[in-house]
């Protein structure tokens, strides 16, 4: 495993002293690729596919090295062809967090009673 400056920077986003700022910018962990790309490259990452792919490769390498854990969630995202008022599309999204700290939570859709039943972490 090679600890690059990019990997070190990604790990700093999980540190308690920067977690409040990061949560305000892209939401709480686990983080998605586009959120991490935004933190690394700024708003220009929205229009540059190579920045997203580079970030994804870095995150996948960190998973292989055991530095991060990957989960897949099914969530609603805005399609790049939609205006700001579009409903979005449902897709599988990879999220990355520290090992042992990622958990699947039910999507309540903004309501606390949207999903009934039990849920559990699948390993």
Secondary structure, DSSP 8 states (H G I E B T S, - for coil): ----HHHHHHHHTTSHHHHHHHHHHH-SSSEEHHHHHHHHH-GGGGT-HHHHHHHHHHHHHHHHTTS-EEEEEEEEE--TTS-TT---EEEEEEEEE-TTT-------TTSTTSS-S------
